[in-house]
Amino acid sequence: MSSSPLSKKRRLSGTETKTGSHCSSSNSVRTDLSHTPANGMAKNGNDAEIDEGLYSRQLYVLGHEAMKRMQNSNVLISGMRGLGVEIAKNVILGGVRSVTVHDQGVAEWRDLSSQFYLREEDLGKNRAEVSQPRLAELNNYVPVTAYTGALTEDYLSKFQVVVITNSSLDEQKHLGDLCHNKGIKLVVADTRGLFGQLFCDFGEEMMVYDTNGEQPLSAMISMITKDNPGVVTCLDEARHGFESGDYVTFTEIQGMTDLNGCQPVEIKVLGPYTFSICDTTGFSDYVRGGIVSQVKTPKKISFKSISSSMVEPEFIMTDFAKFDRPGQLHIGFQAIHAFKQKHSRLPTPWSQADGDELLTLAKELNSAQTGSAKVEELDEALIKKMSYLAAGDLSPVNAFIGGVAAQEVMKASTGKFMPVMQWLYFDALECLSEGEEVMLTEEECSPRNCRYDGQIAVFGSKLQKILADQRYFLVGAGAIGCELLKNFAMIGLASEEGEVIVTDMDTIEKSNLNRQFLFRPSDVTKMKSDTAAAAVKQMNPSFKITAHQNRVGPETERVYDDDFFESLNGVANALDNVDARMYMDRRCVYYRKPLLESGTLGTKGNIQVVIPFLTESYSSSQDPPEKSIPICTLKNFPNAIEHTLQWARDEFEGLFKQAPENAMQYLTDSKFMERTLKLPGAQPVEVLDAVYKSVVTDCPHSWADCVAWARNHWQCQYSNNIRQLLHNFPPDQLTSSGAPFWSGPKRCPHPLDFSTSNDLHVDYVLAAANLFAQTYGLPGSTDRAGVVKILQDVKVPTFTPRSGVKIHVSDQELQNSNSSVDDSKLEELKSQLPTPESFQFKLSPIDFEKDDDANFHMDFIVAASNLRAENYDIPPADRHKSKLIAGKIIPAIATTTAAVVGLVCLELFKIIQGHKKLDSFKNGFMNLALPFFAFSEPIAAPKHKYYEIDWTLWDRFEVKGLQSNGEEMTLRQFLDYFKNEHKLEITMLSQGVSMLYSFFMPAAKLKERLDLPMTEIVTKVSKKKLGKHVKALVFELCCNDLSDEDVEVPYVRYTIR
């Protein structure tokens, strides 16, 4: 399970890189990649082919052009503590040309709190050398070298991008000026406890080719005036979505053809459907039609060096509620550097004396400032906190800053997306205990020579014990799941008495390896949950984790039952669909457990925290439903490639899944006929007609039969049906109001003529014939020449369009038609169908699978869609774009996932400490492309009221079904209980979809039910037995109060065991 919907719905052969080959052998180790690895991954280089199987999801974020540019970047990452290794991991997964990791220090206990590629046995060894082989496994296309020498000017000149972490301010300035003068792009990143810092300098002239990564918009035109400036009006089907300053170009305009294919024109938006362009007075008159398309224009930006930017800083806001925080932290980070330079150590965790000294240093630094970096008044409490936490090292903060920093490296290498201009500061002080007066002691936070020292420095040792005993349920082990597990292991969650249970029913696919960083090429086809659990145990051997392969849902409630949920401290979702998210949300509300929810979509990410009795739940708010394509648009009037792709997907389902499924049901299920005849409208005829075709008319006996079927189906779809449509609505047809019928969104089609010399035509026949053969269990073939030979002998009946064929122009007309059932046709079909016994074939329906390039599924979709696009003169889509749209792929990249999960785990710290204030928690949204960050406190659970009693979605009535005499409550007693105890008269009572009682129930039925025990009524109405694992039932009520007013009340938890 990867991430997904952002809102609620929620990716090379060539010359050997030379990096590292100049290093002296004593200072350099590298993995030998001189041979092509066994899994067929080759090396990056200028003429590298991009491995779409591996980079698929990231390509949908960056695009091929940016990806090729990235494959020319040699990147140096200095400092292999937790932050450095996080950046390196994300950059290597991304697929740059090479990565060199640099460090002159050795592994210490405090590094282990976030450096996931260091182990206890590595203490005392060089961090870069130990990390290098583990990082090298992440992506066989990216050679990874370790370097332990000095960063000289000569050495740096090998790199296009340099990242500096864990360094002194003097070093940052020295290296920063060096890089600035040599045109090397620089990223400086640093974290101190709950504080993070990021700086970018990509040179005095940098081209950004795409500032936001959004797909270029397009709209259909209804009018263009002859004016200065001319005003363009778009069809009012949808808002155009353009902004003033955008550049656009035009196609397919009739009349004012001067605009077709013009140079991009700057626009000014006048309204949701209108905008102005250039002077159009000299152009021909506008007649009709036309499409306007947005054009991405490159933008030139300029950076200052770190020395000059230090004095006149420009900040990116990460939290608008902390508007003056960046300026304060800018001084605070400098003060920490000054303290370290003076004492050769960082301030001691939670030391009052060091805090006072750091404040004095900060004041001196601030008063010495001459530029805009000077702040009016220092926030003394904040600066002291910086001192208390400066020696801390937290995995979630490194994950967030490391994800953002790695995205900046990709921006530097590609010119794709807007870089951070130029400083970004971040803090998560809400993670500390609530209440300003809470102070930890030096003793509580002193190093213990254990792997959590970096975290104990921030939160003290007591929290460590609480973390170790937590029981958490992680749902999903995809991209977000892998990142959560890494953070859980690093922070010491469930490392003693506790346990993390992770479930995921998916197996690992090649395209997962690009961001689900716990998996390797040799793990493909293994279970995600098992593999992730084993990988993360290597990072922290004391991590207690159990892997399951269950889907969460009603069918696994015997496993995830009352006992299971009641034993949990909380749940983290790492899901890729809304339904499963909503289901887990309902479970968490029922069991009153905190839920951590997150999702990503390309460079966008969101996190939501659900806290019992405090916040609303995930399901409290929903996105508007996605707009579906009208049936008539799909069937007869497509105007965009999305329409033809959806049509092709529907073709695939109808031909290769539903038809064989129905035929098999007819042959094996005696009730099939009875069920089919009960279907509404013309459906019985349609279904039986399809079954008749499957088992009689179309039933193939050889490969040649399959080719003939595919050829005839081609004729039907791309020639005959189009000719029939044009017979009903000729190209010059007018509507009742005298306007051309084929105008606006209706594009006039033309039929195609089949030719064996047209590759697309043969592609279609080859794919369709192979899929058709597969449904009948016949062998297929990939021999194109053989197919062409068979096609020469295929007889294609001549077609003449018929009169009296009804074609619906709108979905409204389609609904109103309610086509009457043709009884004679139905009887004819029933009599002609062979008896199931007489049929020898076994049909197998095919489930669509987009990621297997050898199964003909995408071959069929691409050919079917592009042929239909050709019918309607819609520009075709290549396989890559077709796969995105038809496969409903969620674009994904490792950087966003890492950053989002970092924020999730900061919320986890708050939950585990038992934070009670709404404003301590943060829901977050980010878009790394812009870059944009927004945090807000969660929305409080909405309050409802009956009588004087306030309640929220977290409240309920607790009713014990078993009475003191051992008998179970009857319906009569249940109704009386509410009347007497709560002064509520129940008017309706339901359980799930079963209505148990209503005031309008027939008297006889009511009399029968009143004296039955509640559970007996439930089993009787639902026709389902209650499982042994069910301890309680949920009843929904409609009630009136004493004044007979309808009141909204909570649900009932009715305990039966």
N, C-alpha and C positions, 0 to 999 in steps of 0.2 A: 504494500500500500504506500503510495507516495503521498504527497501532500494533497493539495488541490485547493478547492474553490477558495478563492480568496475571500470573497465576501462570504456568503453562506454556501454558495453552491459547493456555495462554498463558502539546443540542448543544447599511409603517408610515407610514402617512401621518399628518399631524398638524400642529401649529403649529410655526412656525420657532423653533428655539432661539435665545435672545437672547444666549447667551454670546458675548462678543467684539464685539457690536454697540455696546457702551458704550465700548470701548477707543478711545483716540485713534488716528487712522490711522497715525501714525508708529510706534506700538508694536504694531501688530496686522496680521497677514496671515491670510487664510483662503481656502479653496477655495470658489468660489461653488457652492452646491448648491441654488440657488433653483428650478432646473428638476428634474423627475424624470429621473434618469439614464437613459441609453439602454437599459440592461439591465432596466429596470422596477423597480429598487430605489427605494423612496421614502424619506422621512425618518422618523426616530423621533418619537414624541410620545405623549401620554396615550392616544389612541385608536388607537395604531398596531396594525396587524395584524402578527403575527410572521411573517416569511418562513420558513416551515417548510422550503422547499427549501434555503435557505442555512444555517439554524441547526439543521437536523435533528439532528445528532449531539450538539450541545451541549444541545438541549432535553431529550434523554434523561438529561442530567446534572442540569440545573437545574430543569426543569419550566416550564410556561407561566406560572404565577403569578410565580415569581422573575424570569423573563425580562421580564415586563411591568414589574415593579418596577424592574429594572435600566434599562429604557428611560426612566425618569424621572430618572436621575442625570446631573448635569453634573459632570465630573471635571477637576480641575486637576492636572497633573503638572509639578512644578518640577525643573529640572536635566535637560538633554538630553545627558548623557554616555551611556556604554554601558548603565548600569543604568536610567536614566530612559527611554531609547528602548525597552528591552526591556519595561518595565512598560507603556509607552504602546501598543506593538504588541499585547500580549495583551489590554489593556482595550478597545482599538478593535475587535479581532476579536470580542470578547465581545458587543459591541452595546449600549454605554451610550448615553445621550441625546446627549452631546457630550463632546469631550475638548479641553482647552486645554493646549498644551505651553508651558512658561515657561523662559526662560534669559536671563541677561544676559551670559553669557560667549561667547567665540568659539572656533571649532574649532582645536585644537592637534594636533601630531603624536601625542601620547600618547592622544588620544581615539580615534584610528583603530584601536587594538588591540581595541576592542569595540563602537564605535558604528557599526553596520552601515549606517546611512543617511547617513554622512558620507563624502565622497570626498576625494582629495588636492587637487582643485581648490577644495574648500570651505574650506581652511585660512584663518583670519582672518575668516571670516564668522560671524554669529550662529548658534549651534547649533540653536536652536528654529526660526528662520526657514528654515534649510536642510532640517531634518527634516520640517517640516509638510507640504509637498506629497507627500513619499514616504509618510508615515504615512497621509495622507488617502486614498491609493489602496487601503488595506487593506480598507475596508468603506464602501461608498457610503451606508450608512444613518447613519453617524456623522460629523457635521461636525467637522473638526479645525481649531483656530485656534492661531496662534502669538502669544505675548505676551512683550514684552521690557521692560515697565515694572516698577515696584515692586509688591510684594505688600502692598497696604494692606488695612486692615480692610474698607473699603468694597468693594474688588475681590473679596476672598475670599468675601464674603457671597453671591455668585452661585452658589457651588458647594455640592453636597451632600457631596462627598468631595474631600479635598486630599491629594496625595502629595508628600512632600519628599525629594529626593535631592541629594547633592553640596552640602550646606549646613553652616554652622558650628553648633556646639552652642547658641550664644546665639540664633541664628535659629530653630533647632528649638524651643527653649523659648518664645520670643516668639510664634511662629506657633502652636505647640501650645496655649498658654494661650488665645490668641485663638479658635482653633477649638473648644476645649473649652467656652468660655463661650458661644459662639454656636450650639452644637449641630451643628457641622460635623464630619464623621468624618475622622480623620487617620491616615495611614500614613507612617511615616518609614523610609526604607530607605537602606542605605549598604554599600558594599563597599570593602575595602582589600586589594589583592593576593589572598591566599588566605583572607581573613577576610570574613564577611558579618554584617550586623546588620539587624534588622527590629523596628519598634515599632508597635503599634496602639492607638488610643484612639477608640472608637466611642461615647463619651458615657456619662453616668451611668445611663441607662436604655436598653438596647437589647433588642429582642425577637428571639430566634432561633426561627424557625418550624420548622426541621428541623435537628437537631444533627448528623446523620450522613449523610443523603442515601440511606439504604438503603430499599428498598421495604418498606412495612408488611407484617409477617408475618401469616399466618392459619393456622388448624389446625382439623381436624374433631374434634368432641367425642364421647366415648363414655359419659361419666358426669358428673353434678354432684350432690354430696351436699347434704342439708339439714342445715346445720351453722353454727356461728359460729367461724371463717369457713367458708364453703362451699368444698369442694375440687373443682376441675375436672380431669378426666382426659381426655387427648386420645387419639385412635386411635394405635396403636403403629406406624403406617406410617412415620412420621418424627418426629424430635424437634421440639418446638414452637418452640424457639429464642428464647423470650422471656427477658427479664431482670427481676429484682425491680425494682419502681419503674415498670415499663411500665404504660401504660393500655390497656385493651381494651374492646371492645363485642361484643355477641352478636347473631346472626340465626338464623332457622330452627330454634330449639329447640322441640321438641314436649314439652308437659307444663309445664315451668318457664318459661312464656311471659313471666313478669314481667321476665326478663332481655333479651328481644328488643328491640333498639333502645334499650337503657338508656343513660343518661349514661355516659361512659367511667369504668371502675372501675380502681383501682390494684391490681396483683397482687403476690403474693410467690411466687417460684418454689420449688417443693418438690423437683422432680426433672425429668428430661428430658421426661416426659410429663404432669406434674402441676403445678398451681399453685393457690394459694388466692385467693379474692376476698372480697366483703363477706359480711355475715350473710345466709344464705339460709333461715333457719328459718321465716320467715313466708311463703315462696313456695310455689306449688303443687309437687307431686311431679314430678321429672324423668322423662320417658318415654323419649325417644330423640332422636338427631340434634343438629344445631346446628353453627354455625361461629363460632369466636372470632377476632376481628381486632384487630390492634394499631392504636392511634390515636396519631398524632403530636401531642404537646402542646407548645405554644410555651414557651420558657424565657426568663426575663428575666435579663440579665447587666449588670454595671456595670463601667466602666473608670475608672481614675485618669488625671489629666492627666500629660503627660510629665515636668513638674517634680516632682510628688509621687511618680510611679512610678520616677523616677531613683534616689531615695533608698531606696525600699522595693520593689525590683524583683521581679516574678514572671516566672519563665523557662519557656519551652517547651523540652524537651530535643530536640536533633537527633541526638545520638549518646550512647547510654547508657554507652559505654566512656570517655566524657570527662565524667564526672559533675560535676566541679568547674570545668569549662572556662567555662560561661556567666558565672559571677561574675568570673572573671579577665578575660574579654574585655570585660565591662561597664566595668571600671576602665580597661582598655587603650584602648578607643575614646575614653573621656574624656581620657586622657593625650594621644592623638594630636591631639584638638581643642585641648588646652592648648598643645601644642608649636606647632601651626600659628598659634595666636593670638599666641604669643610671638615667633615668627620670621618670620611671614607666608610660610611655606613648609612643606611636609611634610618629615619626616626623609628624608635622602638614602639611596637604596637601598643596603643592606648596609654602611652607615657605622657603624663601631664607636663613634665619639664620639657620634653622634646616638642610637645604641642605649642607651648609658649614660645620656644625658640624659633619654631617654624613661622609662627605668626610675626615675630619681630623681623625675621628675614624677609617675609612677604611684604611687610610695611616698607622696609628699606628699598626693596626692589620696585615697589609701586611708586614711591615718591621719586625714584630716579628715572622713571619713564618719561619720555618727552612726547611720544606720539599718542595715537588714539588708544594704545594698549593700557593707558593709565585709567584706573577706575576711581570714581569719586570717593567711595567708602568701601573698605574691605569688609566682607562678611566674616567676622572673627570666628564664629562658631563653625562655619564651613571650612575655613582654612585649618582650624584645629582638627576637624574630622579628617582632613586630608593627611595630616600628620599621623593620626591614630591608625589610619588604614594603609599608609603608603607601602608598608612591607607585605601587604596581603596580595594573594594571587588566586583569583577565582576563575574557575573554568567557564561559567556562563558569561562573565564579562569579556573574557578572551574570545569566546565563541561569537559574541555580538560584534566586537571591534574587529576581530579577525575575518568575519564574513564580509563586513563593509570594506575593510582594507583590501581583501582579495578582489572584490568587485572593482575597486579603484585601479588595481594592477591591470585588470582586463580592459578597463577604459583607456588606460595609458597605452596599452598594446594595440588597441583596435580603433580608437576614436568613436566607439559606439557608446552612447549615453553621456550625460553631463557629469563631469567630475566634481568632487567636493572642492569648493572654492572658499578658502583653502584650509581652514581649521574646522575640525568637528570635535566638540567635547560632549561627554556623556557621563551621567552619574545615576546610581540607583540607591541613594541613601535611604529610601523607604524600606529597604531590606533590613535595616537595623531595627532593634526593638522599638516598639511604639512608645512615645513619651520622650520628650527632650532630655529629661533628667536621668534617663537610664545610661549609666556609664559602666563599661567593663573595666576590669583591673588588668595591670600588666601581667600579673600572675596567671589569670585565666587565659591570656592570649599569648603566652610565651611559647617558643618552639618546644615540641616534645620529641624531636627526631622521629617523626612519623610522616606518612605520606600526605597527611592533611594539614601540615604546618602552615601552608599558605592560606588556608581557609580559617584555621584556628586564630590566626593573626587578626582576622576581621570579626568573627562571630564568637570566639572563645570556645573552650573545650566542651561546655555543656551541650551546645547545639549538636556537636559531633555525635554524641551518644544518642540524641533523639533521632537524628538522621539515620543512624545505623539500624534503628529498630523499626523503621517505617515499612508498611506493606503497601505497595502500589501496583495498580493494574495498568499496563501499557497496551493500548489497542492499536496494533499496526507496527510492522517492523520494516517500513520502506524508508524513504529519505528522512522524514521527520523522526521516525522511530529510531533509526541508527544514531542520529545526532542526540536524541534524548538519552539513549542508552549510554553513549559516551559520557555525557554530562553526569548522569546518575552515578556511573562508576567512579568518576573523578571526585565528586563531592562526598562520596562515601555513603550514598543512600543504600539502605538494606545491606550493610556490610557486616552486621552482627546477627541480631535476632530477627531482623526484618526479611522481606523477600519482595522481589519484583517479578510479577507474572506477565510475560509478554505473549500475545497471541497474534498470529497472522496465517491465513490459509494459503498465501501465495508462495510460488517458487521463484527463484532468482532468474532473471532474464538478462541478456547482455546489456540492454539499454539501461538497466538499473545501475551498472557499475560506474557510470559517470557521476553519480551523486550519492549513492547509498554506500558510503565509504568503508563499511565493515565487510563488504563482499569482494571476492577476487574472481578472475576469469575461471579458475578451477571450481568455483562454487556454483556456476550456472546449472540450473535444474534442481539444486538442493532447496530445502525449505528455508525461507527467510528467517523465521523466528529462531530455529536451531542454530543457524550459521551466525546470526547476530549475537546470540547469547554466548556462543563459544568464543567469538572474537573479543567480546567486551570483557570476558573473564580473564583474558590475557592482559588486558589493561590494568585490571585490579582483581587479583585472584581471590580477594575476600568478598567480592560482590556476589550476593545470593540471588540467582536468577533462574526461573523455570520457564521453559518455552512450550507453548501450546500451538496447535494448528487449527484452532476453531474459528469459525465465523461468529461474530457476536450477533445475536438475534433471538427471537422466541424459540428457535429450535435448539439453542444451547443453554436454555435457562435451567436445565437439570444440572449442568456443570457450574454455571455462574449463578448460583442460587442464593437464597437469603444468607446462609452461613458464609458463603464466599464473600458477598458484598459487605456483610456486617463486619468481617474481619479486616477490611481495607481501611487505610488512612486516606486514600484518594485515588483518582483515575486521571491518566493522561491520554488524550486522543491523538493518534497519528494516522488519521483516516484519509481516504481519497474520495468520499462521496457524502452527500448531505443526509441520505437516509440512515446510514450507520451512525453518523454524528447525532442525529435527532434521537435515535434509539438509545445510545449511550447517555445522552443528556437526560432522557426520561428516567433511566435506571438510576442515575446519580441524584436526581431530584427525589425519587422514591426512597432511596436508601440514605439520602442526605449526606452525600459525599462530595467533597470539592472536585471540580473538573477543570483540567487545563486543556484548552482547545486552541488549535492553531492551523494555519493553512498557507500555502504559497501558490502563486501563479506567475511564473517567470520571475521578474525582479520585484514583484509585489508580495507582501506577506502581511498576515494579521495574527494577533493573538487575543484571546478572550479568556478571562478567568471567571469561573462560576463558583461562588462561595455560598454554602447553605445559610439561609435566613438573612443573607445580606444583599446579594446581587440578583438580577434577573438571570434566567437560564439561557442557554444557547438558543432554544426554540422560541423564546419570548419575542424575538424579532426575526423576520424573514425577508429575503430579497424578493423583488417581484419575479414572477416566473419568466423563464426565457421565452422570447417570442418564437412561436413555431411558424413554419412556412405554410401558407394556405394550400390546401390540397389541389385546387385548380391551378395555382402557380406551378406546383410540381408537375402536375399531369400535362398541362398544355401551354403554360405561359412563363417559362423560366426566363429570368433576365440577369442572373448572376451565377458564377461557378458554384456557389454554395447550393443553389437550387439543383443543378445537374448532379452534384455529388450526392445530395440527399436522395435524389431520384435513383441513382446507381446503387446506393445502399439498400433502398427499398426493393429494387430489382433483385439484388443478391439474396435478401431475406425471403422474398416471394418465390424465387426459382429454386434456390438451393437449400432453404431451411423449411419454410412453411409447407411447400408442395410435398416434399418427401415425408414430412412429419404427418400431414393429413393422410397421405396415402398409406403410411404404416399403421396409423390409427384405424383406418378403414379395414385394413387387412387383419389386425390383431385384436381390436377392441369391439366387442359385440354391441356396446352402447353408443358407438360413434354416430351411427345413422340417426338414432333417436335424438341425440344432442344437436346434431347439425340441423335437423328439420325445425328445431325450436329457435334457431337464430333469427334475428329480425331482418326485415326488408329482403333485399336480393341476395343476402349472404348465403343461404342454403344452395342456391343455384351456382354461385361463384365457387364455393368450396367443392361441391360435387363435380363441377365441370373440371376443376383443377385435378381432382382425384382421377377422373376419367382419363384426362390427358396423361397423367403420370403412369397409370397402369395399362392404358390401351393405346391411344394414338401416338404418344411421344415415346413410349417405352423402347429404349434402344437395345440392340443385341450385339453391337460391335462398336469399335472406335469410329468407324466410318459413319455409323448412324448418329453418333454424338456430334461429329463435325457437321453433318447435314442439319441436325436440329439447331446447332448454333448459328449456321449460315441463314437458316429460315427465320430464326428469332431476330437476327440482325436486320433482315429485310423488313420484318414486321415493325420493329421499333424505329428504325432510322429512315425508312422510306415510306412504307404503306401508311402507317399511322399519321405521319406528317402530311402525306397527300390527302388523306381523309380530312384532316384538320383544315387544310387549305381549300378543300372542296366546300366545306361548311362555311368558312370565312376566307374568301379570296383576298389576295394582297391589297386590292383597292376597295374592300368592303367599308361602308360607312355605318356609324351607329345611328340610332333613332334621332339623335340631335344633329346629325350631319357631320360629325367629326370622324376622322379616320379611325377604324376599329383597331388597326395595328399601329398604336402610338403610345407614348408614355411608357409605362412598364411592360406593355405587350410588344414583344419583338417578333417580327414576322419571320417564320422559319422557312427553310427550303429542304427538300428531301435529298438524301445522299445516294450516290450510285456505287455499288460494291465493286471493288477492284482488288485482285490478289497482289497487285504491285503496290498497294497502299499498306504500309507497315501497321498502321493503327487498326485497319480492318482485319488484318490477319491476327494481330495481337488479341483482338476481341474474340475471334472465333477460337483461337488456341486456348485462351483462358476459360471461356464459357464451356467449350467441349470437354476440357479436363475436369471442370467442376461438375458438369452434368454426369460424366462417366463415373466420377467418385461417388455421387449419390446412389448409383446403381451397382456399385462394387465392381465396375469394369475397369480394366487397366487404361491409363491415359497415355499421352505421348508428348514429347517436347520437340518432335521433328517437324520444323516449319515447312520444309520442302515437301514432306509427306502430306501435310495438311493441304498445301496448295494443290498438290496432285489430286487429292480426294475432292477438293472444291470444284475442280473442272467437271466432275461428273454429277454434281448435286443439282437436282431439278428444283427450281424456284418457281412456284405458281405465279402467273401474272395476276396483277391486282388492279381492280377498277374501283374507284371510290363509289360508295353507295349513298343514295339519297335517304332521308329519314333517320339518319344516325344522329342521336342527341348528344351534343357536347356541351357540358356546363361551363358557363363563363365565370361564375363566382361561386364561392362556397355556400353563400346564402341560397342561390338557385339550386345547388346540389342538395342542400338539406330539405328544401321545400318539395323537391321532386318525388321523394319517398317512393322510388321506383317499385311498381307493383310486382308481386311475385308472379312469374310466368309458370302457372301450374302444369301446363302441358310439357314445358321444357323440363320441369322438375321430375315429372313421372317418366319421361323419356330417359333421362339420365339414370334414374333409379333402376329402370328395366335393363339398360344397356351395360351397367357396371358388372364385371365378372364376379362370380362368387369368390370370397377371400381364399377358399380352399384351392381354387384352380390357378392361383398366381404363384409363380416360382421365385420371383426376385425378393431380395431383402433390400429395402431402401434405407439409406443413412443420411439424415439431415446434417448440414455443415454449419458449424458455429463460426462466425466471422472472427478472424485473428489477423490483426494488422501488421504485427511485427515479424512474421515469418515470410521472407522474400521468395521462398520456393513453393509456396502453397497456392499460387494463382489468385489469391483473394484480392490483393491490391492491384494485380495485373488487370483483373476484371473491372474493378471499380474505376481505375484510371481510364481504361479504354472506353467503358460504357459512358462515363461522365464526359470525356472529351469529344466523343462522337456526337453526343446530344448537344454539347456546347457548339460544335461545328454546325449542327442543324440550325441553331439560333444565333449564329455569329457572335458567340460569347468567347472572349479570349480563354484558351485552355489553361489548365494548371498542371505543373509537373508532378511527379510521383510524390515528392517531399511535401508539397503544399496539400495535395489531395489526401495524403495520409493524415495530416494534421486535422483537416476538416471532417473527413469521413470517419476517422478513428476517434474523433472527439478527444484528441490528445491534449493533456494539460502541459504547456511548456514548463520546464523546470531547470533550475541551475543550483549548484551546491552552495554558492555564496549566500543566497537568500535563505536557504534552509538553515544554514549554520547560524545566521544572525537572528532569525525568528526564534529558533530553539534556545539560543542564549537568553532571550527575553523571557521565554516560558519558564526557564529554570530559575530566573530571578524571582518570578512570582511564586515558584515552589518554596523558596526560602521563607517567603512571607507566610504562606499557608502553614508550613511546618512549625513556625514560631507562634502560630495562632493569632496573627494580626486580626484586629476586630474592626478597624475603621475603614470605611469605604474608600477614603482618599489615600490610603496606604497602597492600594492595588492599582495596577495600570493595565488597561487594555491598550493594545498598540496597533498601529498600521504603518507600513513603510513601503516606499518604492525606491529601490536602490538606483534605478535608472535616472531619477530626476536630480539629485537624491532628495527624498522627502521623508520626514518622520513625524508621526503625530501620536501622542499618548493622551488618554483621557481616563478619568476614574470610571469604573464600571457603573452601569445604570442600576439603581437600587431596584429590588424586587417591587413591582407595583402593589400598592395596598388596596384591599377590598374591605367591605364592612357589612356585617349583618347585626341588627340591634346595635349594641355599643362595642361589638367585638371586631377588632382589626385582624385581617389575615392576609397572607401572601401565598404564592405558589408552593412555599415550603411547609405550609401548615396542612393539617388534616384532622379528621375525627378518628380517634382510635376506639374501635368497638371490639370487645372480646366475644367471639362467637360461642365459646363454651361457657355455660353458666355454672354457678357453684354446685348445682345438683348433677353436673356431668352431662346434662342434655344440651343440645345445640339450640340456639335462638331460632324461632320461626319467623316468617315474614311479618305476622301480626305483632309479635313481640318487638321486632326491629322497628316497625312503624311507630309503635307506642313509645319505645325508648327515645326516639327523636322528639316526639310530642312532649314527653314529660321532662326529659333532661335538657333539651335545647330549645323547647318551645317552637319547633319547626314541624310543619306538616309536609310530608314528602308527597309530591305530586307525580314524580317519575323517578324510577330507580333502574339503573342499568349496570351491566358488567361487561366490559369490552363492547362487542357489537350486539350483545343480548339484552333485550328489554325484559326486566324481571317483574316490574310492576308499573302501572300507570293508572291515574284516576279515571281514565275513560275505558278501562279494560272491561270486557263483557262480564256480567255478574257471575256466570257459571265458572268462568276461568279463574276469577278472583277467589271465589269460594274454595275452589280446588287448591289454590296456592297458599292462602292465608296461614294455614296450619302446618305447612311443610317446612322443614329446616331449610335455611338459606342455601346451604351447599347443594341440597337435593334439587332446588329450583334451578340453580346455576347449571348443574349437569344435565338436567332435563331440557332446559331451553337451548343451551349451547350444543347439546348432543355430543359433549366431550367429557371424558373422565378427568377428575382432578389428579394430577401426578402426586406421588409421595413427597416430592421436594417442595410442594406448595404449602407454605406456612400461613399465608394470608391472601385475601382477595381484595381487589380494588373495586369499590362501588362508586359510581357517579350519581349525584342527586340533583333533582330540581325540587325546590322547596318554596312554600309560602310561609310568611310570618303570621303572627296573630291577627294582624289587620288585613290578612288575605292578599298582601302584596308579594309579588314574585321576588325572591332574594337569591343572590349568588352566594354559594357556600363552598367550602373546600370539599375534597373527595373523602371517602371513608376507607380506612385500612381495617379490614375485618379479619381478625386473627382466628385461625381455625385449629392450629396445633400449638 
